Every structure is written in structure tokens, then in C-alpha cells.
């Protein structure tokens, strides 16, 4: 698909949208400026990706369990 055709298809889809909240979301996306990451942020992302490769991860369920356990211990 050519760039011109892609733009045309997107415009047609947008014209058919009746839901104001969807249009507002599209507007927000279109008005959002690209943010450049700092060198530290890039390093932190790389470190996280490396942790994933090495299996240094914890499931969301385990994190939530530990957080609830910790919070409950603070109530006592």
C-alpha cells in the first residue's frame, strides 16, 4: 500500500467515526510530540531488556502478592 493510499484510508476511517471520545483520543495522539530519551533512560531500558534475556523477572502475581503481604504487615 502506498503512503497516499494509507493516508486516504485513514482519513476515510476517521470521517466515519461518530464517537467523540475516539476522535479526542486520535487528536491527542496526533498532537503528542515525540520525546527524546536521555542517555540514562536508554541505559535503564537496556538493563531491563538484559534482565528479561537472563530470566531475572518476577510475575505480576508475585509482585502483587508481595505488595499485599507487605501492606498488611504495616497495618498490624
URMO-V834922 format. One record per pair of residues at least 24 apart in sequence whose ideal C-beta (glycine too) atoms are under 7 Angstrom apart, sorted by the first residue. I is the first residue (numbers start at 1). J is the second residue. D is the distance in Angstrom with one decimal. If there is no record, write none. Layout:
i = (I I)
j = (J J)
d = (D D)
This chain:
none
